[in-house]
Amino acid sequence: MTDEFRGFLDASGGHELERKMRGFEATGHGFRPGYRGAFEVFFSNEFRQLISTVFDASLTFDVDAGLHHHEPDARSGHIHNDLNPGWFPARAADASPETVNLSDPSQCDYRSGKIRKSGVEGVERVRAVALLYYLNNGPWIPGNGGETGLYLDRKLPVLEPTLLVPPKENSLFAFECTPRSFHTYLESHVPRNSLIMWWHRPKEDAVARWGEKAIVAWQGGQRT
């Protein structure tokens, strides 16, 4: 996995990490249908079942995932909860249970549901579990920064998190997306790399649990 990540970073000075993260000072590479490579284990049905069991969540097969890269001294993000909607091309009825349904902006815009390919039907989901796998960072020591900050309240100062999760090499951090799963990226003084992915649940499940108004809509590329 590290070698594959380094391949993206080394290509043309890092330009293979082609997406600028909207609302964050990071670049990224999104995984798309048909992906084959070192990160496939995260997109297996077995891994979906594991996450579903750990969080006791009814997960669909729909996944949005990518590699994220923060340059040194990239500014901290804003506090948010990740309880957002996501749209996917409808999974084929005869799709193999061994494959997940990765987001595909060439067919259906993840944030708006806009259909971009004739004959495609979109389906709305809600983020259920967020997962970060930290890699290609080398040894981490206190003071390097780049932690994921966790907060009891969205109104807390960004630099005063309730808990910190360090981006230690080959470590995995996951949490359920709820109205109070407040978190953000904190400024790092060294490069910070991760795989980040969101598993989803049916929208009706999220609405039944927290209500329609709890789902945070996308506006202008940022979470409201």
C-alpha positions in Angstrom: 0.0 0.0 0.0 2.8 2.4 0.9 4.5 1.8 -2.5 1.2 2.5 -4.3 0.7 5.7 -2.3 4.3 6.8 -3.0 3.7 6.2 -6.7 1.0 8.9 -6.6 3.1 11.3 -4.6 6.2 10.8 -6.8 4.4 11.2 -10.2 5.1 14.7 -11.6 5.8 16.2 -8.2 2.6 14.8 -6.7 0.2 15.9 -9.5 -1.3 12.4 -9.7 -3.1 13.3 -6.5 -5.4 15.2 -8.8 -8.3 16.4 -6.6 -8.1 19.5 -4.4 -10.3 18.8 -1.4 -13.1 21.3 -1.3 -13.0 23.1 2.1 -9.6 21.5 3.1 -6.0 22.2 2.2 -5.4 18.7 0.9 -5.0 16.9 -2.4 -6.4 13.5 -3.1 -7.1 10.6 -5.4 -10.5 9.0 -5.5 -11.1 5.3 -5.9 -13.5 4.5 -8.7 -15.3 1.4 -10.0 -13.0 -1.2 -11.4 -10.1 -0.3 -9.1 -7.5 -3.1 -8.7 -4.6 -2.6 -6.4 -3.1 -2.7 -3.0 -6.1 -1.2 -1.3 -8.6 -3.7 -2.5 -8.9 -5.3 0.9 -10.8 -2.2 2.1 -13.4 -2.6 -0.7 -14.2 -6.2 -0.1 -17.5 -7.6 1.1 -15.7 -9.2 4.0 -14.4 -5.9 5.2 -17.9 -4.4 4.8 -19.3 -7.1 7.0 -16.6 -6.5 9.6 -17.3 -2.8 9.8 -21.1 -3.5 9.9 -20.6 -5.9 12.9 -18.2 -3.6 14.8 -20.6 -0.7 14.6 -23.9 -2.7 14.6 -24.9 -0.7 11.5 -26.9 -1.7 8.4 -24.4 -0.8 5.8 -25.2 -0.7 2.1 -22.5 -1.6 -0.5 -21.9 2.0 -1.3 -18.5 3.5 -0.5 -16.8 6.8 -1.1 -13.0 6.6 -0.6 -9.7 8.2 -1.6 -6.1 8.9 -0.7 -5.5 12.2 1.0 -2.2 14.2 1.2 -1.6 17.2 3.4 1.5 19.3 2.9 3.4 20.5 5.9 1.6 23.5 7.7 -1.6 23.0 5.8 -4.2 24.8 8.0 -6.5 22.9 10.3 -10.0 22.1 9.0 -13.3 23.1 10.4 -15.3 21.1 12.9 -17.9 18.9 11.4 -19.7 15.6 12.0 -19.7 13.8 8.5 -23.4 13.0 8.8 -23.8 13.9 5.1 -25.8 12.5 2.2 -24.0 10.8 -0.7 -25.4 9.8 -4.1 -24.3 6.8 -6.1 -25.2 5.1 -9.4 -27.7 2.4 -8.4 -26.0 -0.9 -7.9 -27.0 -3.4 -10.6 -29.5 -6.1 -9.4 -27.1 -8.8 -10.5 -24.0 -7.2 -9.0 -21.6 -9.6 -7.4 -21.8 -9.7 -3.6 -18.0 -9.6 -3.6 -17.8 -6.1 -4.9 -18.8 -2.8 -3.3 -20.3 0.2 -5.2 -17.6 2.9 -5.3 -18.8 6.5 -6.0 -18.4 7.5 -9.7 -18.7 11.2 -10.5 -18.7 10.4 -14.3 -22.1 8.9 -13.8 -23.6 10.5 -10.6 -22.3 13.5 -8.6 -21.7 12.3 -5.0 -22.7 15.6 -3.4 -25.7 16.6 -5.5 -27.1 13.5 -7.1 -26.8 15.1 -10.5 -26.9 12.4 -13.2 -24.1 12.7 -15.8 -24.7 9.6 -17.9 -27.8 8.7 -19.8 -29.6 5.7 -18.4 -28.1 5.9 -14.9 -30.3 6.0 -11.9 -29.0 7.6 -8.7 -29.7 6.5 -5.2 -29.3 8.7 -2.1 -27.5 7.3 1.0 -26.2 8.8 4.2 -22.7 8.4 5.7 -22.7 5.8 8.4 -19.0 5.0 9.3 -15.9 7.1 8.6 -12.5 5.3 8.5 -9.0 6.7 8.3 -6.0 4.5 7.7 -2.7 6.4 8.2 0.2 5.3 6.1 3.3 6.6 4.3 4.0 9.0 7.2 7.1 7.6 8.8 7.6 7.7 12.6 5.3 10.1 14.3 6.2 12.0 17.5 4.3 14.5 19.6 4.6 17.9 18.2 4.5 16.8 14.6 0.7 17.6 14.5 -1.6 16.1 11.9 -3.9 14.5 14.5 -7.6 14.1 14.0 -9.2 16.2 16.7 -12.4 15.0 18.4 -14.8 17.4 20.1 -17.8 17.2 22.5 -19.2 20.3 21.0 -19.0 21.9 17.5 -18.6 25.4 19.1 -15.3 24.4 20.8 -12.1 26.1 19.5 -10.5 24.0 16.7 -7.2 24.0 18.6 -8.8 22.8 21.8 -10.0 19.2 21.0 -11.5 17.0 23.6 -9.3 14.1 22.3 -6.6 13.6 19.8 -5.9 10.7 17.4 -2.3 10.7 16.2 -1.6 9.7 12.6 0.7 6.8 13.6 2.0 4.7 10.8 -0.2 1.7 9.9 -2.9 2.6 12.3 -6.6 2.7 11.7 -9.2 5.0 13.2 -13.0 4.6 12.6 -16.1 6.1 14.0 -19.9 6.1 13.5 -21.2 9.3 11.8 -23.8 10.8 14.1 -25.1 14.3 14.9 -22.4 14.6 17.5 -19.4 12.9 15.8 -17.5 16.2 15.7 -14.0 16.1 14.4 -11.4 17.7 12.1 -7.9 17.6 10.7 -5.3 19.5 12.8 -2.4 21.3 11.3 0.7 19.1 10.7 4.3 20.3 10.6 5.2 17.2 8.5 3.5 15.6 5.5 0.4 13.7 6.5 -1.1 10.9 4.4 -4.1 8.7 4.8 -6.7 6.5 3.2 -10.1 7.9 4.0 -13.4 6.2 3.3 -17.1 6.4 4.2 -19.5 3.5 4.4 -23.1 4.4 4.0 -26.6 3.4 5.3 -30.0 3.7 3.7 -31.3 7.3 4.1 -34.5 6.0 5.7 -32.4 4.4 8.5 -30.7 7.7 9.3 -34.0 9.6 9.2 -35.6 7.1 11.5 -32.7 7.4 14.0 -32.0 11.1 14.0 -34.6 12.8 11.8 -34.4 14.4 8.4 -33.0 17.7 9.8 -30.0 16.1 11.3 -28.5 15.1 7.9 -26.1 17.9 7.0 -26.6 19.1 3.4 -23.7 20.1 1.1 -23.6 23.8 0.2 -21.0 25.5 -1.9 -18.6 22.5 -1.6 -18.7 22.7 2.2 -20.7 21.1 5.0 -23.2 23.5 6.5 
